[in-house]
Amino acid sequence: MKSYFDKALAERYGYGLAVFIAAETSDLQRIIDRTNARRELDGRTLLENVMIEDVISVMRKRGMLPAQRSEDDSNVTDAGAAG
């Protein structure tokens, strides 16, 4: 299981929101993994893995995060999954 939580995410969004973002990302990845297992059995093309940037983008669109990106956001997007 990949861990999407890291120090840069916590520094940018605060611990609580960083935990929420990491949990949402992890949930989405589990769904993708289950879907890919079925697609692989059917011989179909697999879906790409989730990225934290995708979850942050959706949260911005839903108004859960500020819509404006700051320079600090670039530090978070390079922080991939550890594990």
C-alpha positions, 0 to 999 in steps of 0.5 A: 500500500502506498502512502501519499502523506508527506511533510511537504503536503502537511507544511502546505495544507496543515496536518489535518487537511494533508491527512484528508488529501492523502486518504482521498488519494489512497481511496482513489488508488484502491478503486483504480487498482480494483478496476485494473484487476478486472481490466487485466483479466479482460485483456483491456488497457489499464488505467493510470495511477492516481496522482496527488495533483489530481485530488488537489485539482478536484478539491479546488474545483469543488471549493474545498481548497482555494482556487488560486495556486501559489508558488508553494503548490509546486513543492507538493506536486513533486512529492510522489508516493512513498512506499 
